[in-house]
Amino acid sequence: MAVPKQHQSHSRTAKRRAQHGIAAPTGGGCPECGAPRLAHRVCSSCGTYGGRAVISPAKLDQ
Ligand SMILES: [Zn+2]
């Protein structure tokens, strides 16, 4: 049986287990241009949201 060399604190165990429920951010690419985009956010590539242009891509370059 493996014997721990040093005691691991409850805090350190909890910090490790805090990562167990983490998943990758959801949301695929932009339906308009296919660029990676977070869900419920205006596309930073083409400036569309919900199928319509919200901001012009020229403004995004500034
Ligand atoms: Zn887009």
N, CA, C, O and the ligand as a Tripos MOL2 file, in Angstrom:
@<TRIPOS>MOLECULE
protein
  249   247    63     0     0
PROTEIN
NO_CHARGES

@<TRIPOS>ATOM
      1 N           0.8470   -1.1960    0.0000 N.3       1 MET1
      2 CA          0.0000    0.0000    0.0000 C.3       1 MET1
      3 C           0.8750    1.2340    0.0000 C.2       1 MET1
      4 O           1.8640    1.3060    0.7300 O.2       1 MET1
      5 N           0.5120    2.1980   -0.8130 N.am      2 ALA2
      6 CA          1.2760    3.4400   -0.8860 C.3       2 ALA2
      7 C           1.0330    4.2670    0.3730 C.2       2 ALA2
      8 O          -0.1000    4.3950    0.8380 O.2       2 ALA2
      9 N           2.1100    4.8230    0.9140 N.am      3 VAL3
     10 CA          2.0130    5.6220    2.1280 C.3       3 VAL3
     11 C           2.3750    7.0670    1.7880 C.2       3 VAL3
     12 O           3.4540    7.3170    1.2490 O.2       3 VAL3
     13 N           1.4900    8.0240    2.0930 N.am      4 PRO4
     14 CA          1.8000    9.4240    1.7840 C.3       4 PRO4
     15 C           3.0520    9.9010    2.5230 C.2       4 PRO4
     16 O           3.2300    9.6440    3.7130 O.2       4 PRO4
     17 N           3.9130   10.6020    1.7810 N.am      5 LYS5
     18 CA          5.1430   11.0960    2.3870 C.3       5 LYS5
     19 C           4.8580   12.2820    3.2940 C.2       5 LYS5
     20 O           5.4730   12.4410    4.3490 O.2       5 LYS5
     21 N           3.8950   13.1260    2.8540 N.am      6 GLN6
     22 CA          3.5560   14.2960    3.6560 C.3       6 GLN6
     23 C           2.0480   14.4400    3.7170 C.2       6 GLN6
     24 O           1.3290   14.0310    2.8050 O.2       6 GLN6
     25 N           1.5870   15.0250    4.8020 N.am      7 HIS7
     26 CA          0.1550   15.2190    4.9690 C.3       7 HIS7
     27 C          -0.3430   16.2710    3.9920 C.2       7 HIS7
     28 O           0.2670   17.3300    3.8450 O.2       7 HIS7
     29 N          -1.4600   15.9750    3.3210 N.am      8 GLN8
     30 CA         -2.0800   16.9570    2.4330 C.3       8 GLN8
     31 C          -3.2630   17.5760    3.1570 C.2       8 GLN8
     32 O          -4.1530   16.8750    3.6380 O.2       8 GLN8
     33 N          -3.2580   18.9050    3.2280 N.am      9 SER9
     34 CA         -4.2840   19.6070    3.9890 C.3       9 SER9
     35 C          -5.6500   19.4960    3.3160 C.2       9 SER9
     36 O          -5.7480   19.2300    2.1180 O.2       9 SER9
     37 N          -6.6940   19.7050    4.1030 N.am     10 HIS10
     38 CA         -8.0530   19.7160    3.5580 C.3      10 HIS10
     39 C          -8.1820   20.8170    2.5130 C.2      10 HIS10
     40 O          -8.8810   20.6540    1.5140 O.2      10 HIS10
     41 N          -7.5020   21.9440    2.7490 N.am     11 SER11
     42 CA         -7.5720   23.0630    1.8110 C.3      11 SER11
     43 C          -7.0030   22.6690    0.4570 C.2      11 SER11
     44 O          -7.5800   22.9800   -0.5840 O.2      11 SER11
     45 N          -5.8750   21.9880    0.4800 N.am     12 ARG12
     46 CA         -5.2440   21.6130   -0.7840 C.3      12 ARG12
     47 C          -6.0970   20.5700   -1.5280 C.2      12 ARG12
     48 O          -6.1930   20.5970   -2.7550 O.2      12 ARG12
     49 N          -6.7000   19.6690   -0.7810 N.am     13 THR13
     50 CA         -7.5750   18.6710   -1.4000 C.3      13 THR13
     51 C          -8.7930   19.3460   -2.0200 C.2      13 THR13
     52 O          -9.2150   18.9970   -3.1220 O.2      13 THR13
     53 N          -9.3570   20.3240   -1.2950 N.am     14 ALA14
     54 CA        -10.5470   21.0170   -1.8000 C.3      14 ALA14
     55 C         -10.2140   21.8380   -3.0300 C.2      14 ALA14
     56 O         -11.0280   21.9390   -3.9480 O.2      14 ALA14
     57 N          -9.0050   22.4360   -3.0580 N.am     15 LYS15
     58 CA         -8.6110   23.2390   -4.2240 C.3      15 LYS15
     59 C          -8.4830   22.3550   -5.4550 C.2      15 LYS15
     60 O          -8.8500   22.7590   -6.5580 O.2      15 LYS15
     61 N          -7.9630   21.1540   -5.2660 N.am     16 ARG16
     62 CA         -7.8480   20.2330   -6.3950 C.3      16 ARG16
     63 C          -9.2310   19.7960   -6.8710 C.2      16 ARG16
     64 O          -9.4940   19.7560   -8.0730 O.2      16 ARG16
     65 N         -10.1090   19.4710   -5.9320 N.am     17 ARG17
     66 CA        -11.4390   18.9830   -6.3000 C.3      17 ARG17
     67 C         -12.3280   20.0860   -6.8550 C.2      17 ARG17
     68 O         -13.3380   19.8020   -7.4980 O.2      17 ARG17
     69 N         -11.9600   21.3480   -6.6110 N.am     18 ALA18
     70 CA        -12.7400   22.4500   -7.1660 C.3      18 ALA18
     71 C         -12.6750   22.4420   -8.6810 C.2      18 ALA18
     72 O         -13.5570   22.9980   -9.3360 O.2      18 ALA18
     73 N         -11.6620   21.8330   -9.2490 N.am     19 GLN19
     74 CA        -11.4950   21.7750  -10.7050 C.3      19 GLN19
     75 C         -12.3080   20.6480  -11.3270 C.2      19 GLN19
     76 O         -12.4390   20.5900  -12.5500 O.2      19 GLN19
     77 N         -12.8590   19.7480  -10.5100 N.am     20 HIS20
     78 CA        -13.4780   18.5520  -11.0780 C.3      20 HIS20
     79 C         -14.7320   18.8670  -11.8810 C.2      20 HIS20
     80 O         -15.0520   18.1550  -12.8330 O.2      20 HIS20
     81 N         -15.4590   19.9440  -11.5000 N.am     21 GLY21
     82 CA        -16.7050   20.2410  -12.1750 C.3      21 GLY21
     83 C         -16.5620   21.2070  -13.3240 C.2      21 GLY21
     84 O         -17.5600   21.5640  -13.9500 O.2      21 GLY21
     85 N         -15.3650   21.6360  -13.6190 N.am     22 ILE22
     86 CA        -15.1640   22.6610  -14.6450 C.3      22 ILE22
     87 C         -15.2580   22.0450  -16.0300 C.2      22 ILE22
     88 O         -14.6590   21.0050  -16.3060 O.2      22 ILE22
     89 N         -16.0240   22.7060  -16.9030 N.am     23 ALA23
     90 CA        -16.1620   22.2670  -18.2890 C.3      23 ALA23
     91 C         -15.7090   23.3860  -19.2110 C.2      23 ALA23
     92 O         -15.5880   24.5420  -18.8040 O.2      23 ALA23
     93 N         -15.4660   23.0270  -20.4370 N.am     24 ALA24
     94 CA        -15.0400   24.0170  -21.4220 C.3      24 ALA24
     95 C         -16.1910   24.9610  -21.7360 C.2      24 ALA24
     96 O         -17.3490   24.5480  -21.6720 O.2      24 ALA24
     97 N         -15.9090   26.2130  -22.0720 N.am     25 PRO25
     98 CA        -16.9700   27.1440  -22.4090 C.3      25 PRO25
     99 C         -17.7910   26.6410  -23.5820 C.2      25 PRO25
    100 O         -17.2460   26.1420  -24.5670 O.2      25 PRO25
    101 N         -19.1310   26.7770  -23.4680 N.am     26 THR26
    102 CA        -20.0080   26.3010  -24.5220 C.3      26 THR26
    103 C         -20.1530   27.3550  -25.6060 C.2      26 THR26
    104 O         -19.7280   28.4980  -25.4420 O.2      26 THR26
    105 N         -20.7460   26.9630  -26.6920 N.am     27 GLY27
    106 CA        -20.9560   27.8920  -27.7910 C.3      27 GLY27
    107 C         -19.9950   27.6090  -28.9190 C.2      27 GLY27
    108 O         -18.7800   27.5600  -28.7240 O.2      27 GLY27
    109 N         -20.5460   27.4250  -30.0920 N.am     28 GLY28
    110 CA        -19.7080   27.1320  -31.2420 C.3      28 GLY28
    111 C         -19.3080   28.3930  -31.9740 C.2      28 GLY28
    112 O         -19.1480   29.4510  -31.3660 O.2      28 GLY28
    113 N         -19.1490   28.2800  -33.2650 N.am     29 GLY29
    114 CA        -18.7390   29.4160  -34.0650 C.3      29 GLY29
    115 C         -19.9120   30.3150  -34.4060 C.2      29 GLY29
    116 O         -21.0670   29.9700  -34.1560 O.2      29 GLY29
    117 N         -19.6090   31.4620  -34.9740 N.am     30 CYS30
    118 CA        -20.6220   32.4190  -35.4140 C.3      30 CYS30
    119 C         -21.4240   31.8140  -36.5640 C.2      30 CYS30
    120 O         -20.8270   31.2970  -37.5090 O.2      30 CYS30
    121 N         -22.7760   31.8630  -36.5150 N.am     31 PRO31
    122 CA        -23.5670   31.2990  -37.6180 C.3      31 PRO31
    123 C         -23.3960   32.0840  -38.9170 C.2      31 PRO31
    124 O         -23.6650   31.5580  -39.9980 O.2      31 PRO31
    125 N         -22.9520   33.3330  -38.8210 N.am     32 GLU32
    126 CA        -22.7930   34.1600  -40.0160 C.3      32 GLU32
    127 C         -21.4610   33.9060  -40.7060 C.2      32 GLU32
    128 O         -21.4120   33.6440  -41.9070 O.2      32 GLU32
    129 N         -20.3760   33.9880  -39.9280 N.am     33 CYS33
    130 CA        -19.0590   33.8960  -40.5450 C.3      33 CYS33
    131 C         -18.2740   32.6810  -40.0590 C.2      33 CYS33
    132 O         -17.2390   32.3520  -40.6400 O.2      33 CYS33
    133 N         -18.7470   31.9970  -38.9930 N.am     34 GLY34
    134 CA        -18.0670   30.7990  -38.5400 C.3      34 GLY34
    135 C         -16.8880   31.0420  -37.6180 C.2      34 GLY34
    136 O         -16.2220   30.0960  -37.1970 O.2      34 GLY34
    137 N         -16.6240   32.2940  -37.3020 N.am     35 ALA35
    138 CA        -15.4960   32.5990  -36.4190 C.3      35 ALA35
    139 C         -15.8280   32.1760  -34.9880 C.2      35 ALA35
    140 O         -17.0010   32.1940  -34.6180 O.2      35 ALA35
    141 N         -14.8540   31.8010  -34.1790 N.am     36 PRO36
    142 CA        -15.1210   31.4530  -32.7830 C.3      36 PRO36
    143 C         -15.7610   32.6240  -32.0490 C.2      36 PRO36
    144 O         -15.3100   33.7650  -32.1470 O.2      36 PRO36
    145 N         -16.8170   32.3150  -31.3150 N.am     37 ARG37
    146 CA        -17.5720   33.3730  -30.6650 C.3      37 ARG37
    147 C         -18.2270   32.8070  -29.4180 C.2      37 ARG37
    148 O         -18.7230   31.6810  -29.4470 O.2      37 ARG37
    149 N         -18.2420   33.5570  -28.3220 N.am     38 LEU38
    150 CA        -18.9120   33.1150  -27.1130 C.3      38 LEU38
    151 C         -20.4180   33.2800  -27.2790 C.2      38 LEU38
    152 O         -20.8780   34.1550  -28.0130 O.2      38 LEU38
    153 N         -21.1930   32.4180  -26.5790 N.am     39 ALA39
    154 CA        -22.6440   32.4690  -26.6670 C.3      39 ALA39
    155 C         -23.1620   33.7830  -26.0830 C.2      39 ALA39
    156 O         -22.5870   34.3080  -25.1290 O.2      39 ALA39
    157 N         -24.2520   34.3190  -26.6560 N.am     40 HIS40
    158 CA        -24.9160   35.5300  -26.1880 C.3      40 HIS40
    159 C         -24.0170   36.7500  -26.2730 C.2      40 HIS40
    160 O         -24.1380   37.6740  -25.4690 O.2      40 HIS40
    161 N         -23.1130   36.7560  -27.2480 N.am     41 ARG41
    162 CA        -22.2430   37.9170  -27.4390 C.3      41 ARG41
    163 C         -22.1530   38.2420  -28.9250 C.2      41 ARG41
    164 O         -22.2380   37.3630  -29.7830 O.2      41 ARG41
    165 N         -21.9800   39.5260  -29.2010 N.am     42 VAL42
    166 CA        -21.8220   39.9630  -30.5830 C.3      42 VAL42
    167 C         -20.5290   39.3680  -31.1340 C.2      42 VAL42
    168 O         -19.5010   39.3230  -30.4590 O.2      42 VAL42
    169 N         -20.6180   38.9140  -32.3840 N.am     43 CYS43
    170 CA        -19.4360   38.3460  -33.0140 C.3      43 CYS43
    171 C         -18.3960   39.4370  -33.2040 C.2      43 CYS43
    172 O         -18.6900   40.5040  -33.7420 O.2      43 CYS43
    173 N         -17.1850   39.1620  -32.7590 N.am     44 SER44
    174 CA        -16.1200   40.1620  -32.8700 C.3      44 SER44
    175 C         -15.5180   40.1820  -34.2650 C.2      44 SER44
    176 O         -14.6840   41.0330  -34.5720 O.2      44 SER44
    177 N         -15.9410   39.2410  -35.1180 N.am     45 SER45
    178 CA        -15.3750   39.1830  -36.4610 C.3      45 SER45
    179 C         -16.2430   39.9240  -37.4690 C.2      45 SER45
    180 O         -15.7350   40.7110  -38.2680 O.2      45 SER45
    181 N         -17.5740   39.6690  -37.4340 N.am     46 CYS46
    182 CA        -18.4590   40.2930  -38.4300 C.3      46 CYS46
    183 C         -19.4410   41.2720  -37.7880 C.2      46 CYS46
    184 O         -20.1360   41.9910  -38.5050 O.2      46 CYS46
    185 N         -19.5160   41.3170  -36.4600 N.am     47 GLY47
    186 CA        -20.3650   42.3040  -35.7940 C.3      47 GLY47
    187 C         -21.8440   41.9860  -35.8120 C.2      47 GLY47
    188 O         -22.6600   42.8930  -35.6430 O.2      47 GLY47
    189 N         -22.2300   40.7100  -36.0160 N.am     48 THR48
    190 CA        -23.6390   40.3560  -36.0520 C.3      48 THR48
    191 C         -24.0480   39.6910  -34.7430 C.2      48 THR48
    192 O         -23.2300   39.1120  -34.0280 O.2      48 THR48
    193 N         -25.3480   39.7970  -34.4570 N.am     49 TYR49
    194 CA        -25.9300   39.0890  -33.3190 C.3      49 TYR49
    195 C         -27.3770   38.7790  -33.6600 C.2      49 TYR49
    196 O         -28.1290   39.6720  -34.0510 O.2      49 TYR49
    197 N         -27.7750   37.5150  -33.5140 N.am     50 GLY50
    198 CA        -29.1340   37.1130  -33.8030 C.3      50 GLY50
    199 C         -29.4870   37.2360  -35.2770 C.2      50 GLY50
    200 O         -30.6550   37.4300  -35.6110 O.2      50 GLY50
    201 N         -28.5080   37.1290  -36.1620 N.am     51 GLY51
    202 CA        -28.7660   37.1470  -37.5910 C.3      51 GLY51
    203 C         -28.7840   38.5280  -38.2210 C.2      51 GLY51
    204 O         -29.0050   38.6560  -39.4250 O.2      51 GLY51
    205 N         -28.5510   39.5830  -37.4070 N.am     52 ARG52
    206 CA        -28.5350   40.9250  -38.0000 C.3      52 ARG52
    207 C         -27.2910   41.6700  -37.5340 C.2      52 ARG52
    208 O         -26.7180   41.3810  -36.4840 O.2      52 ARG52
    209 N         -26.8970   42.6350  -38.3520 N.am     53 ALA53
    210 CA        -25.6960   43.4040  -38.0480 C.3      53 ALA53
    211 C         -25.9790   44.3700  -36.9090 C.2      53 ALA53
    212 O         -26.8930   45.1890  -37.0010 O.2      53 ALA53
    213 N         -25.2140   44.2820  -35.8520 N.am     54 VAL54
    214 CA        -25.3980   45.1410  -34.6920 C.3      54 VAL54
    215 C         -24.3820   46.2720  -34.7220 C.2      54 VAL54
    216 O         -24.7280   47.4320  -34.4970 O.2      54 VAL54
    217 N         -23.1520   45.9400  -34.9950 N.am     55 ILE55
    218 CA        -22.1040   46.9480  -35.1150 C.3      55 ILE55
    219 C         -21.3330   46.6610  -36.3860 C.2      55 ILE55
    220 O         -21.2470   45.5150  -36.8270 O.2      55 ILE55
    221 N         -20.7830   47.6860  -36.9620 N.am     56 SER56
    222 CA        -20.0350   47.4950  -38.1990 C.3      56 SER56
    223 C         -18.6570   46.9400  -37.8700 C.2      56 SER56
    224 O         -18.0320   47.3610  -36.8970 O.2      56 SER56
    225 N         -18.1770   45.9900  -38.6840 N.am     57 PRO57
    226 CA        -16.8510   45.4190  -38.4190 C.3      57 PRO57
    227 C         -15.7480   46.4660  -38.4540 C.2      57 PRO57
    228 O         -14.6930   46.2700  -37.8520 O.2      57 PRO57
    229 N         -15.9840   47.6020  -39.1680 N.am     58 ALA58
    230 CA        -14.9620   48.6440  -39.2150 C.3      58 ALA58
    231 C         -14.7360   49.2370  -37.8380 C.2      58 ALA58
    232 O         -13.6180   49.6140  -37.4880 O.2      58 ALA58
    233 N         -15.8210   49.3170  -37.0490 N.am     59 LYS59
    234 CA        -15.6640   49.8660  -35.6910 C.3      59 LYS59
    235 C         -14.8930   48.9300  -34.7940 C.2      59 LYS59
    236 O         -14.2520   49.3580  -33.8340 O.2      59 LYS59
    237 N         -14.9570   47.6340  -35.1130 N.am     60 LEU60
    238 CA        -14.2700   46.6650  -34.2730 C.3      60 LEU60
    239 C         -12.7560   46.7930  -34.3910 C.2      60 LEU60
    240 O         -12.0180   46.4000  -33.4880 O.2      60 LEU60
    241 N         -12.2980   47.3510  -35.5190 N.am     61 ASP61
    242 CA        -10.8530   47.4510  -35.7150 C.3      61 ASP61
    243 C         -10.2460   48.5290  -34.8380 C.2      61 ASP61
    244 O          -9.0410   48.5210  -34.5860 O.2      61 ASP61
    245 N         -11.0780   49.4670  -34.3680 N.am     62 GLN62
    246 CA        -10.5300   50.5740  -33.5810 C.3      62 GLN62
    247 C         -10.1230   50.1250  -32.1990 C.2      62 GLN62
    248 O          -9.6410   50.9320  -31.4040 O.2      62 GLN62
    249 ZN        -19.4030   36.4340  -37.2950 Zn       63 ZN63
@<TRIPOS>BOND
     1     1     2 1
     2     2     3 1
     3     3     4 2
     4     3     5 am
     5     5     6 1
     6     6     7 1
     7     7     8 2
     8     7     9 am
     9     9    10 1
    10    10    11 1
    11    11    12 2
    12    11    13 am
    13    13    14 1
    14    14    15 1
    15    15    16 2
    16    15    17 am
    17    17    18 1
    18    18    19 1
    19    19    20 2
    20    19    21 am
    21    21    22 1
    22    22    23 1
    23    23    24 2
    24    23    25 am
    25    25    26 1
    26    26    27 1
    27    27    28 2
    28    27    29 am
    29    29    30 1
    30    30    31 1
    31    31    32 2
    32    31    33 am
    33    33    34 1
    34    34    35 1
    35    35    36 2
    36    35    37 am
    37    37    38 1
    38    38    39 1
    39    39    40 2
    40    39    41 am
    41    41    42 1
    42    42    43 1
    43    43    44 2
    44    43    45 am
    45    45    46 1
    46    46    47 1
    47    47    48 2
    48    47    49 am
    49    49    50 1
    50    50    51 1
    51    51    52 2
    52    51    53 am
    53    53    54 1
    54    54    55 1
    55    55    56 2
    56    55    57 am
    57    57    58 1
    58    58    59 1
    59    59    60 2
    60    59    61 am
    61    61    62 1
    62    62    63 1
    63    63    64 2
    64    63    65 am
    65    65    66 1
    66    66    67 1
    67    67    68 2
    68    67    69 am
    69    69    70 1
    70    70    71 1
    71    71    72 2
    72    71    73 am
    73    73    74 1
    74    74    75 1
    75    75    76 2
    76    75    77 am
    77    77    78 1
    78    78    79 1
    79    79    80 2
    80    79    81 am
    81    81    82 1
    82    82    83 1
    83    83    84 2
    84    83    85 am
    85    85    86 1
    86    86    87 1
    87    87    88 2
    88    87    89 am
    89    89    90 1
    90    90    91 1
    91    91    92 2
    92    91    93 am
    93    93    94 1
    94    94    95 1
    95    95    96 2
    96    95    97 am
    97    97    98 1
    98    98    99 1
    99    99   100 2
   100    99   101 am
   101   101   102 1
   102   102   103 1
   103   103   104 2
   104   103   105 am
   105   105   106 1
   106   106   107 1
   107   107   108 2
   108   107   109 am
   109   109   110 1
   110   110   111 1
   111   111   112 2
   112   111   113 am
   113   113   114 1
   114   114   115 1
   115   115   116 2
   116   115   117 am
   117   117   118 1
   118   118   119 1
   119   119   120 2
   120   119   121 am
   121   121   122 1
   122   122   123 1
   123   123   124 2
   124   123   125 am
   125   125   126 1
   126   126   127 1
   127   127   128 2
   128   127   129 am
   129   129   130 1
   130   130   131 1
   131   131   132 2
   132   131   133 am
   133   133   134 1
   134   134   135 1
   135   135   136 2
   136   135   137 am
   137   137   138 1
   138   138   139 1
   139   139   140 2
   140   139   141 am
   141   141   142 1
   142   142   143 1
   143   143   144 2
   144   143   145 am
   145   145   146 1
   146   146   147 1
   147   147   148 2
   148   147   149 am
   149   149   150 1
   150   150   151 1
   151   151   152 2
   152   151   153 am
   153   153   154 1
   154   154   155 1
   155   155   156 2
   156   155   157 am
   157   157   158 1
   158   158   159 1
   159   159   160 2
   160   159   161 am
   161   161   162 1
   162   162   163 1
   163   163   164 2
   164   163   165 am
   165   165   166 1
   166   166   167 1
   167   167   168 2
   168   167   169 am
   169   169   170 1
   170   170   171 1
   171   171   172 2
   172   171   173 am
   173   173   174 1
   174   174   175 1
   175   175   176 2
   176   175   177 am
   177   177   178 1
   178   178   179 1
   179   179   180 2
   180   179   181 am
   181   181   182 1
   182   182   183 1
   183   183   184 2
   184   183   185 am
   185   185   186 1
   186   186   187 1
   187   187   188 2
   188   187   189 am
   189   189   190 1
   190   190   191 1
   191   191   192 2
   192   191   193 am
   193   193   194 1
   194   194   195 1
   195   195   196 2
   196   195   197 am
   197   197   198 1
   198   198   199 1
   199   199   200 2
   200   199   201 am
   201   201   202 1
   202   202   203 1
   203   203   204 2
   204   203   205 am
   205   205   206 1
   206   206   207 1
   207   207   208 2
   208   207   209 am
   209   209   210 1
   210   210   211 1
   211   211   212 2
   212   211   213 am
   213   213   214 1
   214   214   215 1
   215   215   216 2
   216   215   217 am
   217   217   218 1
   218   218   219 1
   219   219   220 2
   220   219   221 am
   221   221   222 1
   222   222   223 1
   223   223   224 2
   224   223   225 am
   225   225   226 1
   226   226   227 1
   227   227   228 2
   228   227   229 am
   229   229   230 1
   230   230   231 1
   231   231   232 2
   232   231   233 am
   233   233   234 1
   234   234   235 1
   235   235   236 2
   236   235   237 am
   237   237   238 1
   238   238   239 1
   239   239   240 2
   240   239   241 am
   241   241   242 1
   242   242   243 1
   243   243   244 2
   244   243   245 am
   245   245   246 1
   246   246   247 1
   247   247   248 2
@<TRIPOS>SUBSTRUCTURE
     1 MET1         2 RESIDUE 1 A MET
     2 ALA2         6 RESIDUE 1 A ALA
     3 VAL3        10 RESIDUE 1 A VAL
     4 PRO4        14 RESIDUE 1 A PRO
     5 LYS5        18 RESIDUE 1 A LYS
     6 GLN6        22 RESIDUE 1 A GLN
     7 HIS7        26 RESIDUE 1 A HIS
     8 GLN8        30 RESIDUE 1 A GLN
     9 SER9        34 RESIDUE 1 A SER
    10 HIS10       38 RESIDUE 1 A HIS
    11 SER11       42 RESIDUE 1 A SER
    12 ARG12       46 RESIDUE 1 A ARG
    13 THR13       50 RESIDUE 1 A THR
    14 ALA14       54 RESIDUE 1 A ALA
    15 LYS15       58 RESIDUE 1 A LYS
    16 ARG16       62 RESIDUE 1 A ARG
    17 ARG17       66 RESIDUE 1 A ARG
    18 ALA18       70 RESIDUE 1 A ALA
    19 GLN19       74 RESIDUE 1 A GLN
    20 HIS20       78 RESIDUE 1 A HIS
    21 GLY21       82 RESIDUE 1 A GLY
    22 ILE22       86 RESIDUE 1 A ILE
    23 ALA23       90 RESIDUE 1 A ALA
    24 ALA24       94 RESIDUE 1 A ALA
    25 PRO25       98 RESIDUE 1 A PRO
    26 THR26      102 RESIDUE 1 A THR
    27 GLY27      106 RESIDUE 1 A GLY
    28 GLY28      110 RESIDUE 1 A GLY
    29 GLY29      114 RESIDUE 1 A GLY
    30 CYS30      118 RESIDUE 1 A CYS
    31 PRO31      122 RESIDUE 1 A PRO
    32 GLU32      126 RESIDUE 1 A GLU
    33 CYS33      130 RESIDUE 1 A CYS
    34 GLY34      134 RESIDUE 1 A GLY
    35 ALA35      138 RESIDUE 1 A ALA
    36 PRO36      142 RESIDUE 1 A PRO
    37 ARG37      146 RESIDUE 1 A ARG
    38 LEU38      150 RESIDUE 1 A LEU
    39 ALA39      154 RESIDUE 1 A ALA
    40 HIS40      158 RESIDUE 1 A HIS
    41 ARG41      162 RESIDUE 1 A ARG
    42 VAL42      166 RESIDUE 1 A VAL
    43 CYS43      170 RESIDUE 1 A CYS
    44 SER44      174 RESIDUE 1 A SER
    45 SER45      178 RESIDUE 1 A SER
    46 CYS46      182 RESIDUE 1 A CYS
    47 GLY47      186 RESIDUE 1 A GLY
    48 THR48      190 RESIDUE 1 A THR
    49 TYR49      194 RESIDUE 1 A TYR
    50 GLY50      198 RESIDUE 1 A GLY
    51 GLY51      202 RESIDUE 1 A GLY
    52 ARG52      206 RESIDUE 1 A ARG
    53 ALA53      210 RESIDUE 1 A ALA
    54 VAL54      214 RESIDUE 1 A VAL
    55 ILE55      218 RESIDUE 1 A ILE
    56 SER56      222 RESIDUE 1 A SER
    57 PRO57      226 RESIDUE 1 A PRO
    58 ALA58      230 RESIDUE 1 A ALA
    59 LYS59      234 RESIDUE 1 A LYS
    60 LEU60      238 RESIDUE 1 A LEU
    61 ASP61      242 RESIDUE 1 A ASP
    62 GLN62      246 RESIDUE 1 A GLN
    63 ZN63       249 GROUP 0 **** ****
